[in-house]
Amino acid sequence: MKGIILYEGKYGATRDYAEWMGKELRLPVLRSGELGDGNLSVLDFIVIGSSVYTGKLQAGNWLKRNCASLRKLKIFLFIVCGTPATEKEKLARIVADNVPAEIRNLCEIYFLRGRMRRKDLSVKDRLLLRAGSLLAKNPAARKSMLEDFDYVRKENIVPLVLGVQQFLVRKKGSTSSSVFAEN
């Protein structure tokens, strides 16, 4: 079975998760723009990671451009955001607004908590964050929007890694291999 991990993020959390998964699953890890056209056709499965920025998946445009090819693959999608797992409606909205309908039901979707450190944000992003917090009606929510957090932990990838491994076992005990490996 041939697979690859693609990711797109802004401040590093998605890359960290993708690299940890790459080591665990022994798969190549690339940013979405680094995979050439046509390379999806040689894959059996794909792990795609994307951070959420202002409500949009960073890999959203890539998903839309590659829908036809992705429909032929087993898709594992991990979404990195600050939204906690308990906020199921918000998480469902992220999926509904960003994952193309043609592939939405084909994806195994995993949410992984991200990080935000104000000192790492660009000036523009700090201003957007501040403006967004002013729109929050709940004072506690407003305050929490401006606080740093870091939930990025290697153990967060365990369910996704197990999902990929179970898929491989179901496919006749195959082991993952790089898309670039010779058979």
Summary of the structure (lengths in Angstrom):
residues: 183
radius of gyration: 17.1
end to end distance: 10.2
largest distance: 58.4
contacts: 527
relative contact order: 0.19
helix: 46%
strand: 23%
